[in-house]
């Protein structure tokens, strides 16, 4: 997170929300940091004197300090590209969106379903978890998941 924020701020000052959007865009949506990840990172970088946070129209604009820019531009301190390996092919389905939809459906069953509905939904979710682990293991479907239920 830290390297991504520093790298993005070399281009221009940004608000926290802009940083979150820029990371998501650079990774094709594969990496979408939450406010709970981005704002503590900004605070830490500010404490270290690498960024400065200025209020701009009620929003906080984050900019690199001279020290932060020197750190980022120093060839000896250049970290690995934080966006490398987080890109996704255009045709690859968005698992986050699918998971988000699944979460909403499960919540609906939990809130409005009968006890039998909740029991059936639990089985569906448990079976889905096992099937996902089988995908990773390139399993033929005969073994259980590495995690217990």
C-alpha positions in Angstrom: 0.0 0.0 0.0 2.8 2.3 1.0 4.7 2.0 -2.3 1.5 2.4 -4.3 0.6 5.6 -2.6 4.1 7.1 -2.9 4.2 6.1 -6.6 0.9 7.6 -7.4 1.7 10.9 -5.6 4.8 11.4 -7.9 2.3 12.1 -10.7 0.1 14.6 -8.8 -1.4 15.3 -5.3 -4.6 13.3 -4.7 -7.3 12.9 -2.1 -7.6 9.6 -0.4 -10.6 8.6 -2.5 -8.7 9.4 -5.7 -5.8 7.2 -4.5 -8.2 4.3 -4.0 -9.7 4.8 -7.4 -6.2 5.1 -9.1 -5.1 1.9 -7.5 -8.2 0.1 -8.7 -7.8 1.5 -12.2 -4.1 0.6 -12.4 -4.9 -3.0 -11.4 -8.0 -3.4 -13.6 -10.1 -3.7 -10.4 -8.1 -6.6 -9.0 -6.9 -4.5 -6.1 -9.4 -2.1 -4.5 -8.1 -0.7 -1.2 -10.6 0.3 1.4 -10.6 3.5 3.4 -9.4 1.4 6.3 -6.2 0.6 4.4 -5.6 3.9 2.6 -6.1 6.5 5.4 -3.8 4.8 8.0 -1.1 4.5 5.2 -1.5 8.3 4.5 -1.2 9.0 8.2 1.9 6.9 8.6 3.5 8.6 5.6 2.6 12.0 7.1 4.2 11.0 10.4 7.3 10.0 8.6 7.5 13.4 6.8 7.1 11.8 3.4 3.7 13.4 2.6 1.8 16.5 3.7 -1.9 16.7 4.0 -3.6 20.0 3.2 -7.3 20.7 3.6 -8.8 21.7 0.3 -12.5 22.5 0.2 -13.2 20.3 3.2 -11.2 17.4 1.7 -7.7 16.5 2.5 -5.2 16.7 -0.4 -2.1 14.5 -0.1 1.2 15.6 -1.6 4.7 14.4 -1.5 7.1 16.4 0.5 10.6 17.1 -0.8 11.8 14.3 1.4 9.1 12.0 0.0 10.0 12.9 -3.6 13.7 12.3 -2.9 12.9 8.9 -1.4 10.8 7.9 -4.4 13.2 9.2 -7.0 16.3 7.7 -5.4 17.3 4.7 -7.5 18.6 2.8 -4.4 15.2 3.1 -2.7 13.0 2.2 -5.7 10.7 -0.6 -4.5 9.3 -3.2 -6.8 6.3 -2.0 -8.8 3.4 -2.3 -6.4 1.0 -2.7 -9.3 2.8 -5.6 -11.0 1.0 -8.8 -10.6 -2.3 -7.1 -9.8 -3.4 -6.6 -13.3 -6.1 -8.7 -14.8 -6.9 -9.6 -18.4 -10.0 -7.7 -19.7 -11.9 -11.0 -20.2 -11.3 -12.2 -16.7 -14.5 -12.2 -14.6 -14.7 -9.8 -11.7 -14.8 -12.1 -8.6 -15.2 -9.2 -6.3 -18.5 -8.2 -7.9 -19.7 -11.8 -7.9 -18.8 -12.2 -4.2 -20.5 -8.9 -3.4 -23.7 -10.2 -5.1 -23.4 -13.5 -3.2 -23.0 -11.6 0.1 -26.2 -9.6 -0.6 -28.1 -12.8 -1.5 -26.9 -14.5 1.7 -27.8 -11.5 3.8 -31.3 -11.6 2.3 -31.8 -15.2 3.2 -30.5 -14.6 6.7 -32.9 -11.7 7.3 -36.0 -12.9 5.5 -35.6 -16.7 5.1 -37.0 -19.4 7.3 -34.8 -21.7 9.4 -34.9 -24.2 6.5 -33.8 -21.5 4.0 -30.9 -20.5 6.2 -29.8 -24.1 6.6 -30.0 -24.6 2.8 -28.1 -21.4 2.2 -25.4 -22.5 4.7 -24.9 -25.8 2.7 -24.7 -23.9 -0.6 -22.0 -21.6 0.8 -20.1 -24.4 2.4 -20.2 -26.4 -0.9 -19.1 -23.3 -2.8 -16.1 -22.9 -0.5 -15.0 -26.5 -1.0 -15.4 -26.2 -4.8 -13.2 -23.1 -4.9 -10.5 -24.9 -3.0 -10.8 -27.8 -5.4 -10.2 -25.4 -8.3 -6.9 -24.2 -6.6 -5.8 -27.8 -6.0 -6.8 -28.9 -9.5 -8.7 -31.6 -7.7 -11.1 -34.0 -9.4 -13.6 -33.3 -6.6 -12.9 -36.3 -4.5 -11.1 -34.7 -1.6 -12.3 -32.2 1.0 -11.1 -28.6 1.3 -8.0 -27.8 3.3 -10.1 -25.8 5.8 -12.6 -27.4 8.2 -16.2 -26.4 8.0 
